[in-house]
Every structure is written in structure tokens, then in C-alpha cells.
Amino acid sequence: VVATVQDAARRAIGEAEIFRLTVSDQETFACALLSPPPPTPAMERAFARRRALLHTE
């Protein structure tokens, strides 16, 4: 019983971790990674809060 439950859990986790994208979606994702848009004002504020919390430059 334990082995069956473990196998089912592994399958569920594997399915939750795998994203299947169309070729068009893959291209869009790759373009976003290679040429991200400039940060919005809200994102800039979030970065500033993070720097302040972590005391980083």
C-alpha cells in the first residue's frame, strides 16, 4: 500500500512540475528570457524593498 501511494505521489509531483508549451509559446517564452521588458515602477519598488531587506547593493 505504501509503495502504491508513493508511486502515485511521484506521478502527481512529476505532472505538476512539467509544463507543456506549444512551439509558439516556447518561442514567446524564450524571447521573454532573452529580451525581458524593462521593469515597471512597481517592479522597481519591489527590487528596492528586496535590496533594503537583504542589505545588498
N, CA, C and O atoms as a Tinker XYZ file with bonds, in Angstrom:
   228  protein
     1  N      0.831000   -1.192000    0.000000    73     2
     2  CA     0.000000    0.000000    0.000000    64     1     3
     3  C      0.870000    1.249000    0.000000    63     2     4     5
     4  O      0.606000    2.194000   -0.743000    81     3
     5  N      1.907000    1.253000    0.833000    73     3     6
     6  CA     2.788000    2.426000    0.910000    64     5     7
     7  C      3.466000    2.671000   -0.435000    63     6     8     9
     8  O      3.555000    3.810000   -0.892000    81     7
     9  N      3.938000    1.609000   -1.061000    73     7    10
    10  CA     4.612000    1.755000   -2.348000    64     9    11
    11  C      3.663000    2.312000   -3.402000    63    10    12    13
    12  O      4.071000    3.136000   -4.220000    81    11
    13  N      2.429000    1.886000   -3.399000    73    11    14
    14  CA     1.436000    2.382000   -4.356000    64    13    15
    15  C      1.173000    3.862000   -4.147000    63    14    16    17
    16  O      1.078000    4.623000   -5.110000    81    15
    17  N      1.055000    4.271000   -2.896000    73    15    18
    18  CA     0.823000    5.680000   -2.590000    64    17    19
    19  C      2.041000    6.516000   -2.979000    63    18    20    21
    20  O      1.890000    7.613000   -3.517000    81    19
    21  N      3.245000    6.010000   -2.712000    73    19    22
    22  CA     4.460000    6.731000   -3.090000    64    21    23
    23  C      4.548000    6.903000   -4.605000    63    22    24    25
    24  O      4.894000    7.980000   -5.093000    81    23
    25  N      4.236000    5.847000   -5.342000    73    23    26
    26  CA     4.255000    5.932000   -6.805000    64    25    27
    27  C      3.247000    6.965000   -7.308000    63    26    28    29
    28  O      3.556000    7.752000   -8.203000    81    27
    29  N      2.061000    6.962000   -6.743000    73    27    30
    30  CA     1.037000    7.928000   -7.140000    64    29    31
    31  C      1.492000    9.345000   -6.813000    63    30    32    33
    32  O      1.254000   10.268000   -7.593000    81    31
    33  N      2.138000    9.524000   -5.676000    73    31    34
    34  CA     2.634000   10.849000   -5.298000    64    33    35
    35  C      3.723000   11.302000   -6.249000    63    34    36    37
    36  O      3.742000   12.463000   -6.657000    81    35
    37  N      4.623000   10.413000   -6.607000    73    35    38
    38  CA     5.696000   10.767000   -7.561000    64    37    39
    39  C      5.110000   11.184000   -8.907000    63    38    40    41
    40  O      5.559000   12.161000   -9.506000    81    39
    41  N      4.114000   10.447000   -9.378000    73    39    42
    42  CA     3.488000   10.796000  -10.660000    64    41    43
    43  C      2.809000   12.158000  -10.572000    63    42    44    45
    44  O      2.932000   12.969000  -11.490000    81    43
    45  N      2.105000   12.415000   -9.496000    73    43    46
    46  CA     1.405000   13.691000   -9.326000    64    45    47
    47  C      2.392000   14.847000   -9.289000    63    46    48    49
    48  O      2.161000   15.887000   -9.906000    81    47
    49  N      3.488000   14.667000   -8.570000    73    47    50
    50  CA     4.509000   15.723000   -8.498000    64    49    51
    51  C      5.139000   15.924000   -9.864000    63    50    52    53
    52  O      5.349000   17.061000  -10.287000    81    51
    53  N      5.442000   14.849000  -10.554000    73    51    54
    54  CA     6.037000   14.953000  -11.890000    64    53    55
    55  C      5.133000   15.689000  -12.858000    63    54    56    57
    56  O      5.605000   16.497000  -13.658000    81    55
    57  N      3.851000   15.420000  -12.796000    73    55    58
    58  CA     2.906000   16.097000  -13.682000    64    57    59
    59  C      2.777000   17.569000  -13.331000    63    58    60    61
    60  O      2.579000   18.398000  -14.218000    81    59
    61  N      2.885000   17.905000  -12.064000    73    59    62
    62  CA     2.757000   19.295000  -11.635000    64    61    63
    63  C      4.004000   20.105000  -11.991000    63    62    64    65
    64  O      3.920000   21.324000  -12.140000    81    63
    65  N      5.151000   19.452000  -12.127000    73    63    66
    66  CA     6.397000   20.156000  -12.399000    64    65    67
    67  C      6.686000   20.311000  -13.885000    63    66    68    69
    68  O      7.580000   21.071000  -14.257000    81    67
    69  N      5.964000   19.620000  -14.731000    73    67    70
    70  CA     6.222000   19.649000  -16.169000    64    69    71
    71  C      5.216000   20.568000  -16.849000    63    70    72    73
    72  O      4.004000   20.404000  -16.714000    81    71
    73  N      5.755000   21.542000  -17.585000    73    71    74
    74  CA     4.916000   22.440000  -18.358000    64    73    75
    75  C      5.058000   22.071000  -19.826000    63    74    76    77
    76  O      6.170000   21.960000  -20.343000    81    75
    77  N      3.944000   21.885000  -20.483000    73    75    78
    78  CA     3.971000   21.579000  -21.910000    64    77    79
    79  C      3.496000   22.803000  -22.669000    63    78    80    81
    80  O      2.378000   23.279000  -22.471000    81    79
    81  N      4.364000   23.311000  -23.545000    73    79    82
    82  CA     4.060000   24.522000  -24.293000    64    81    83
    83  C      4.019000   24.223000  -25.785000    63    82    84    85
    84  O      4.721000   23.339000  -26.278000    81    83
    85  N      3.186000   24.975000  -26.492000    73    83    86
    86  CA     3.193000   24.876000  -27.946000    64    85    87
    87  C      4.500000   25.495000  -28.450000    63    86    88    89
    88  O      5.196000   26.183000  -27.703000    81    87
    89  N      4.821000   25.251000  -29.697000    73    87    90
    90  CA     6.035000   25.832000  -30.275000    64    89    91
    91  C      5.967000   27.356000  -30.200000    63    90    92    93
    92  O      6.964000   28.007000  -29.886000    81    91
    93  N      4.815000   27.916000  -30.482000    73    91    94
    94  CA     4.653000   29.372000  -30.401000    64    93    95
    95  C      4.889000   29.871000  -28.982000    63    94    96    97
    96  O      5.570000   30.877000  -28.783000    81    95
    97  N      4.332000   29.175000  -27.994000    73    95    98
    98  CA     4.541000   29.558000  -26.599000    64    97    99
    99  C      6.003000   29.407000  -26.193000    63    98   100   101
   100  O      6.517000   30.221000  -25.425000    81    99
   101  N      6.677000   28.379000  -26.697000    73    99   102
   102  CA     8.096000   28.195000  -26.405000    64   101   103
   103  C      8.904000   29.373000  -26.950000    63   102   104   105
   104  O      9.800000   29.880000  -26.274000    81   103
   105  N      8.589000   29.804000  -28.162000    73   103   106
   106  CA     9.295000   30.940000  -28.766000    64   105   107
   107  C      9.040000   32.220000  -27.967000    63   106   108   109
   108  O      9.962000   33.000000  -27.728000    81   107
   109  N      7.800000   32.429000  -27.561000    73   107   110
   110  CA     7.458000   33.614000  -26.767000    64   109   111
   111  C      8.215000   33.604000  -25.449000    63   110   112   113
   112  O      8.749000   34.630000  -25.029000    81   111
   113  N      8.262000   32.444000  -24.794000    73   111   114
   114  CA     8.957000   32.308000  -23.515000    64   113   115
   115  C     10.452000   32.583000  -23.690000    63   114   116   117
   116  O     11.046000   33.312000  -22.896000    81   115
   117  N     11.060000   32.003000  -24.726000    73   115   118
   118  CA    12.489000   32.197000  -24.975000    64   117   119
   119  C     12.791000   33.668000  -25.264000    63   118   120   121
   120  O     13.790000   34.199000  -24.779000    81   119
   121  N     11.944000   34.324000  -26.041000    73   119   122
   122  CA    12.150000   35.749000  -26.339000    64   121   123
   123  C     12.052000   36.588000  -25.067000    63   122   124   125
   124  O     12.817000   37.537000  -24.895000    81   123
   125  N     11.138000   36.256000  -24.193000    73   123   126
   126  CA    10.987000   36.993000  -22.937000    64   125   127
   127  C     12.220000   36.806000  -22.055000    63   126   128   129
   128  O     12.634000   37.738000  -21.364000    81   127
   129  N     12.806000   35.618000  -22.074000    73   127   130
   130  CA    14.021000   35.382000  -21.287000    64   129   131
   131  C     15.219000   36.127000  -21.875000    63   130   132   133
   132  O     16.032000   36.693000  -21.143000    81   131
   133  N     15.315000   36.119000  -23.195000    73   131   134
   134  CA    16.470000   36.735000  -23.854000    64   133   135
   135  C     16.371000   38.256000  -23.932000    63   134   136   137
   136  O     17.391000   38.945000  -23.927000    81   135
   137  N     15.161000   38.777000  -24.005000    73   135   138
   138  CA    14.949000   40.225000  -24.100000    64   137   139
   139  C     13.805000   40.625000  -23.178000    63   138   140   141
   140  O     12.707000   40.927000  -23.644000    81   139
   141  N     14.058000   40.627000  -21.884000    73   139   142
   142  CA    12.966000   40.958000  -20.966000    64   141   143
   143  C     12.546000   42.417000  -21.104000    63   142   144   145
   144  O     13.364000   43.270000  -21.450000    81   143
   145  N     11.286000   42.703000  -20.838000    73   143   146
   146  CA    10.835000   44.097000  -20.897000    64   145   147
   147  C     11.457000   44.876000  -19.743000    63   146   148   149
   148  O     11.876000   44.281000  -18.751000    81   147
   149  N     11.520000   46.193000  -19.863000    73   147   150
   150  CA    12.073000   46.979000  -18.757000    64   149   151
   151  C     11.184000   46.847000  -17.523000    63   150   152   153
   152  O      9.974000   46.654000  -17.647000    81   151
   153  N     11.772000   46.948000  -16.343000    73   151   154
   154  CA    10.967000   46.812000  -15.129000    64   153   155
   155  C      9.962000   47.954000  -14.999000    63   154   156   157
   156  O     10.255000   49.102000  -15.333000    81   155
   157  N      8.795000   47.619000  -14.516000    73   155   158
   158  CA     7.759000   48.617000  -14.275000    64   157   159
   159  C      8.082000   49.350000  -12.967000    63   158   160   161
   160  O      8.919000   48.885000  -12.193000    81   159
   161  N      7.432000   50.480000  -12.715000    73   159   162
   162  CA     7.660000   51.169000  -11.444000    64   161   163
   163  C      7.396000   50.268000  -10.229000    63   162   164   165
   164  O      8.126000   50.335000   -9.240000    81   163
   165  N      6.370000   49.439000  -10.298000    73   163   166
   166  CA     6.081000   48.527000   -9.190000    64   165   167
   167  C      7.221000   47.535000   -8.998000    63   166   168   169
   168  O      7.580000   47.209000   -7.867000    81   167
   169  N      7.788000   47.056000  -10.096000    73   167   170
   170  CA     8.906000   46.114000  -10.001000    64   169   171
   171  C     10.136000   46.812000   -9.425000    63   170   172   173
   172  O     10.862000   46.222000   -8.625000    81   171
   173  N     10.376000   48.057000   -9.821000    73   171   174
   174  CA    11.498000   48.819000   -9.270000    64   173   175
   175  C     11.349000   48.979000   -7.758000    63   174   176   177
   176  O     12.325000   48.849000   -7.019000    81   175
   177  N     10.126000   49.262000   -7.298000    73   175   178
   178  CA     9.890000   49.389000   -5.858000    64   177   179
   179  C     10.135000   48.056000   -5.153000    63   178   180   181
   180  O     10.687000   48.018000   -4.054000    81   179
   181  N      9.719000   46.964000   -5.795000    73   179   182
   182  CA     9.932000   45.638000   -5.213000    64   181   183
   183  C     11.430000   45.337000   -5.110000    63   182   184   185
   184  O     11.885000   44.803000   -4.099000    81   183
   185  N     12.192000   45.674000   -6.145000    73   183   186
   186  CA    13.641000   45.479000   -6.110000    64   185   187
   187  C     14.264000   46.291000   -4.975000    63   186   188   189
   188  O     15.132000   45.797000   -4.255000    81   187
   189  N     13.817000   47.535000   -4.820000    73   187   190
   190  CA    14.346000   48.398000   -3.768000    64   189   191
   191  C     14.034000   47.824000   -2.386000    63   190   192   193
   192  O     14.888000   47.840000   -1.499000    81   191
   193  N     12.824000   47.322000   -2.204000    73   191   194
   194  CA    12.466000   46.708000   -0.913000    64   193   195
   195  C     13.330000   45.481000   -0.649000    63   194   196   197
   196  O     13.778000   45.260000    0.476000    81   195
   197  N     13.562000   44.687000   -1.689000    73   195   198
   198  CA    14.393000   43.495000   -1.544000    64   197   199
   199  C     15.813000   43.880000   -1.154000    63   198   200   201
   200  O     16.397000   43.289000   -0.246000    81   199
   201  N     16.370000   44.882000   -1.850000    73   199   202
   202  CA    17.725000   45.334000   -1.521000    64   201   203
   203  C     17.791000   45.809000   -0.068000    63   202   204   205
   204  O     18.750000   45.508000    0.642000    81   203
   205  N     16.768000   46.554000    0.373000    73   203   206
   206  CA    16.762000   47.061000    1.735000    64   205   207
   207  C     16.650000   45.921000    2.752000    63   206   208   209
   208  O     17.296000   45.955000    3.800000    81   207
   209  N     15.852000   44.940000    2.448000    73   207   210
   210  CA    15.693000   43.815000    3.370000    64   209   211
   211  C     16.963000   42.963000    3.454000    63   210   212   213
   212  O     17.329000   42.468000    4.520000    81   211
   213  N     17.620000   42.806000    2.312000    73   211   214
   214  CA    18.806000   41.949000    2.275000    64   213   215
   215  C     20.102000   42.736000    2.443000    63   214   216   217
   216  O     21.182000   42.152000    2.533000    81   215
   217  N     19.989000   44.051000    2.486000    73   215   218
   218  CA    21.159000   44.930000    2.627000    64   217   219
   219  C     22.190000   44.667000    1.540000    63   218   220   221
   220  O     23.385000   44.549000    1.810000    81   219
   221  N     21.702000   44.576000    0.298000    73   219   222
   222  CA    22.603000   44.338000   -0.829000    64   221   223
   223  C     22.665000   45.578000   -1.692000    63   222   224   225
   224  O     21.816000   46.463000   -1.591000    81   223
   225  N     23.653000   45.634000   -2.523000    73   223   226
   226  CA    23.825000   46.764000   -3.449000    64   225   227
   227  C     23.169000   46.464000   -4.761000    63   226   228
   228  O     23.203000   47.292000   -5.672000    81   227
